[in-house]
């Protein structure tokens, strides 16, 4: 966690990302590669979309569920990279008043550049409706 003047924090992160270390990719191999320090933010996002776009948005962000329960495409579906993190996702879902993500069709996927980005679905929450029954995004 960082705290400080934004310009200084950004400068610190920028400089940290510029550092490299010797890296050994196998136990018996010498440190024959260099690897850049990977600074990875952990961010919470709310994605707002109409109900009709649910399947496309979930497939784009979380992937397509296969028959064995695993996911293909991007993201880890409704799970985290490490199972021990699932309890934190549950707590976040409860804190924001969202519902657990159920099944989705897994049809179309929007083309999006996703280099080294993990997405974790926390939950879904219905939008408010006006007196005419239309969603208020």
C-alpha positions in Angstrom: 0.0 0.0 0.0 1.3 3.4 -0.8 0.3 6.8 0.6 1.7 10.2 -0.4 1.5 13.0 -3.0 0.2 11.3 -6.2 3.1 12.7 -8.3 5.7 11.2 -5.9 3.9 7.9 -5.6 3.6 7.6 -9.4 7.3 8.5 -9.7 8.2 5.8 -7.1 6.2 3.1 -8.9 7.6 4.2 -12.3 11.2 3.9 -10.9 10.4 0.6 -9.3 9.1 -0.8 -12.5 12.5 0.1 -14.1 14.5 -2.3 -11.9 15.7 -5.7 -13.2 17.0 -8.8 -11.4 18.9 -11.9 -12.4 16.3 -14.8 -12.8 16.8 -18.5 -12.8 13.9 -20.3 -14.5 15.0 -23.8 -13.5 16.5 -25.0 -10.2 19.7 -26.4 -11.8 20.1 -23.6 -14.4 22.3 -20.5 -13.8 20.6 -17.1 -13.4 20.8 -16.6 -17.1 17.9 -14.2 -17.6 17.0 -10.8 -16.3 13.4 -10.1 -15.2 11.8 -6.8 -14.7 10.1 -6.0 -11.3 6.4 -6.4 -11.8 4.3 -3.8 -10.0 0.7 -5.0 -10.1 -2.1 -2.9 -8.8 -5.0 -4.5 -7.1 -8.1 -2.6 -8.2 -11.8 -2.9 -7.6 -14.0 -1.9 -10.5 -17.8 -1.7 -11.0 -18.8 -2.6 -14.5 -22.2 -1.2 -15.5 -24.1 -2.7 -18.4 -27.7 -3.4 -19.5 -29.2 -6.8 -18.6 -29.2 -7.8 -22.2 -25.4 -7.5 -22.3 -24.8 -9.8 -19.3 -23.6 -12.9 -21.3 -21.2 -10.9 -23.5 -19.7 -8.9 -20.6 -19.3 -12.0 -18.4 -17.7 -14.0 -21.2 -15.4 -11.1 -22.1 -14.3 -10.5 -18.5 -14.4 -14.0 -17.0 -14.2 -16.5 -19.9 -16.4 -19.4 -21.0 -17.3 -22.2 -18.6 -16.4 -25.7 -19.9 -18.3 -28.9 -19.1 -15.7 -29.8 -16.4 -16.3 -26.5 -14.6 -13.0 -24.9 -15.7 -12.8 -21.8 -17.8 -11.4 -21.1 -21.2 -10.4 -17.7 -22.5 -9.6 -14.8 -20.2 -10.1 -14.7 -16.4 -10.6 -17.4 -13.9 -14.4 -17.3 -14.0 -15.9 -17.0 -10.6 -12.8 -18.1 -8.8 -9.4 -16.6 -7.8 -6.0 -17.8 -8.8 -5.5 -19.1 -5.2 -8.5 -20.7 -3.5 -7.5 -19.1 -0.2 -8.5 -15.7 -1.7 -12.1 -16.9 -2.3 -13.1 -15.9 1.3 -12.0 -12.3 0.6 -14.1 -12.2 -2.6 -17.1 -13.5 -0.6 -16.5 -10.7 2.0 -16.3 -8.1 -0.8 -19.5 -9.4 -2.4 -21.4 -9.1 1.0 -19.9 -5.7 1.7 -21.2 -4.2 -1.6 -24.5 -6.0 -1.5 -24.0 -8.1 -4.7 -25.3 -11.5 -5.5 -23.2 -14.5 -6.4 -22.6 -14.9 -10.1 -24.6 -17.7 -11.6 -24.4 -19.4 -14.9 -24.1 -17.5 -18.2 -24.3 -18.5 -21.8 -20.6 -17.9 -22.7 -21.3 -16.9 -26.3 -19.8 -13.8 -27.8 -16.7 -12.2 -26.5 -15.7 -8.6 -27.1 -12.2 -8.1 -28.5 -10.1 -6.6 -25.8 -6.3 -6.6 -25.2 -5.7 -8.5 -22.0 -2.0 -8.9 -21.6 -1.2 -10.2 -18.1 -4.5 -9.2 -16.6 -6.4 -11.5 -14.2 -10.1 -10.7 -13.7 -12.1 -12.1 -10.8 -15.9 -11.8 -10.8 -17.1 -10.7 -7.4 -20.8 -10.6 -7.9 -23.8 -9.1 -9.8 -26.2 -6.4 -8.6 -29.4 -5.4 -10.2 -29.8 -1.8 -11.2 -32.6 0.4 -10.0 -35.7 0.6 -12.2 -37.8 3.7 -12.8 -41.6 3.7 -12.5 -41.8 2.5 -16.1 -39.6 -0.5 -15.4 -36.5 0.7 -17.2 -33.0 0.1 -15.8 -31.3 3.2 -14.4 -27.7 2.6 -15.3 
